[in-house]
């Protein structure tokens, strides 16, 4: 959580952060976006976890007995099929959360993070 991170950093350094230049880093921005997605999922879902096997999947969301969503976050300007081909597993629902892509490609929904954060996730 970015807020908790800032509070701990201020406590350890003895002063609140005055410089937010780190947000200019695409890597740091991507980490914060992934954290926002994690917060959204954890506050609205029963079972959320990640998978690390041959390929990592950022979030696996179990929604009911037969609905499992595989969610990957790629907050970058360019998204290619290699970024999400590991999500194409029969009987799972793949979702790639992106910076600005909104389309369905190879059975995977690509959805901008702003839209995802506005979605209502039902239990």
N, C-alpha and C positions, 0 to 999 in steps of 0.2 A: 504494500500500500504506500503510495507516494507520500501521504500525510505522515504516516508512522515513520517512514524513512527520514523525512525532514525533521520530525520531532527528536528522533534519536540522534541524528547528526548535530542538531542544535545543542542537545544536552551534552554530547561528547565534546564538542568544540567550545561550548560555553557561550555561543552566540548564534542567533538565527541566521540562516543563509540570506545573503544580500545579493548574490549573483546567481542568475538562472541561465547562464550561458551554456550549461551542460545540455539544456533542452534543444540546442542547435544541432547536437549530434544525432544523426539518424538512428544509430544503435540505441542510444538512451531513449529516444522518442519511441522506438519500437518496443522497448522493454516496458515503458509506461503504458503503452496501448495494450500490450498483452496482459498487464496487470489489471487494467480497467475491464477487460473481457473476463478475466478470472473473478473479479469482484462481482460483476453482473451475473455470471453463471452461479457462483457460490451462494449468492443471496436469493436466487430464484429456482434452484434445482435441488433435487434430493441427492443424487449421486453424480459427482463430478470428479474425475481423476485424469491423469495423463498416462500415456503409454510410451514406453521406451523399449523397442525391440530393434529389428533391423532398421526401422525408421521411427522417429519420434513423432507422436501426435500430441499437440499442445493440450487438448481437452477431449475427454470422452464423456459424454453426457448420456446417462441412462434415463429415459423418459418413458415410464411404463414398462410393461413386460417385453414388448417386442420392438420398441423404438430406441435405437442407440444412434446418437449423433457423433460424428467425428469432426472436430473443429480445429482448424489450424489458423494461426494468425500470421499474415505476411503483410506488414505495414511497410510497403515499399512501392516505388513508382512503377516498376515493371514486374508483372507476374507471368510466369510461363508454366506450361503443363507439368514440368518436373517439380514445381513447388507444391503440387497437390495430387499427383498421380497415385501416391501411396494412400490417399483417402478413398480411392475407388475400390471398395470392398463390397461384394454383394451382400444385400440385406442390411446395410448400414446407410445412414443419411449423412453425406459429406457436406461440409460447409467451410469455405475459405473466407476469412474475414480480411479485408484488404484496405488499402489506403483510399482508393477511389473507383475500383472496378465493380460493376453491377451487371452480372450476366450469369447464365448457366452454360457451363462448358464441360463436355465429357461427363455429364451427370453430376457435376459439382457446382453448387451455387457459390458464386463469388459475390460478397456483400460488403459494401463499405462499412467501416467501423461505426460511423455515425448512425447509420440505419440499424445496425445490430443493437447498439446501446438504447435505441428508442423502442425496440421490439419488446412486447410483453411475453415473458416466458411463463407458460402455465405449468403447474406442478403435475 
